Amino acid sequence: LVEEYQNSNPKSASVRIGSMTAQKMAGQLRHDLRRGPQPDYVDASRMGLNRILLQPSTTGELRNICEERRALRQCQRKMKSNAAIGTRGIITFGSEAAQMFEAIGSSQQDRAFRALTNAIARHLNTTVHGLVLHNDEATIHAHFILAAFDNNGDPLSK
């Protein structure tokens, strides 16, 4: 891991996404919204610098959206209780890129995070259901949530 970090591009930005069940989403929401005990790498004195750019949907709301979209496909079976209902994502920066991004100010940061998250949702033909910016960890980053089924009813996992 150390060697990989040393050879990474410090001027880069990255986006990672992955599907999540309702159970995983509940844990992600606790982390994103800073509910309950937090990991040691979170600086509690900086939590006030975090921003909710789009209040995350509840697991129930997101499940309903996914069920409605899935119904567009005329599926024979009900959606499984452990099916993915959300796609979580994180937008991160290399060390130099983070410094440059922090220098542009909060309103421009918010616009950039919103624009990128909306572009990802458009590319995947789905919708954004949460966007939270964290300033209380080592570097600025944002977590987002997308519906796990696209607007045609197909799962994003496919």
C-alpha positions, 0 to 999 in steps of 0.5 A: 500500500505504501509503495502504491501511494508513493507512485500515485499521481498527487494531482489526480481526482478519482471516483469509486462506486459500489452497490449496497444493500439496505444494511450497508446503506444504513452503515454508510449513512451513519458514516456520511452523516456522522451518527454514532461512534466514528473511526479514529481518523475523523477529527471531531473538532472539524465535523462542523466543516462538513456539508450536506449538499443533498440530504440522503434518502432513507433506505425505505425511500430508496427501496421504493424507488428501486422497486418502482423502477424494477417494475418497469421490466415486468420481473416475475419475482419480487425484489429480494430483501438483500438486493442492492438498493443504492450505489455509493460513491466517493470522490477523492483527490491526490495530495496536490489536487486536494490542496488546489481544490481546497483553495477554490472556496466552499461555494465553488467546491459545492458546485463542482461536487454537485456537477460531477455527481450529476454527470455520473448519474446521467452517465449511468441513467439514474438519479442522485439521492445524497451528497455529503462533503467531508472536511474532517478527515485527512483530505477533502472528499465527498460521498454520494448515493445513487439509486441502484436501478436506472431509469429503465429498471435495469440494475446498475450492477449490470 
